[in-house]
């Protein structure tokens, strides 16, 4: 039993979105990232690199760096993760070696973000669990564009 001509597969060209919605414009950035997180009477400073793409409405990417935790413990905890965020609506989610953290917050042109979230840890000795408050900055002046 064969296919008739009308039953054949039709391949359509990829849909092109307006520039304001096209998150994949051929470049991704590698930028330094600094953050401060507070949760459950513990605080941590984060320094690392973020590999991301952004558009007007949304963004996401991968990051790696270290947390410098607490005044008392002086722990240094490496972290690798991925995140997605919607800038206009103010929500996002982070998935890392420590936890999954849904977030809501505010962004100032994606240069400075203030997020509140809830960390659900899966590490044996998690750095954070429960409600979190984070201040995150990607230092765009030092971004290095990488061609796709």
C-alpha positions, 0 to 999 in steps of 0.5 A: 500500500503506497501513499497518494500524492496528496498524502505526502509530507509537506515541509514548511520553512521555519517561522520567522518572528519579529525582531522583538520576539526572536531570542536567537539572533545569532549571538550569545554572550559570555558575561561575568555574574555577581550575586547575593542570596539570602535564605533561612538566616544564611547568606552567600555571595556568588561569582562566576560566568553566565553564557546566555542569550536575551531578547526583549521578553525572555532569556536564559542560559547556563552559568558556573561559578562558586558561592562564598557562604556564611560568616561562620562557615567560610564554605566555598561551594561550586555551582553549575546551573541553567536558568530561564526567565521572562523579563516582562512578566517577572518570573523564571526558574533556576536548575542547578547542582544544588536545587531547583528554584522557581522565582518571581522578581523585578529586572532593570533592563536585565542588568540588575535583577531582584528575585524571590523564590523557593529553593527545593534542594537535592544536594545532601548538604544544601547551601539553601532551602526554602524561601530565598531572596537574590540580587543578581547582576550580569556585568554587560560592559564586560560581555564577550559575544560568541558567534553561534 
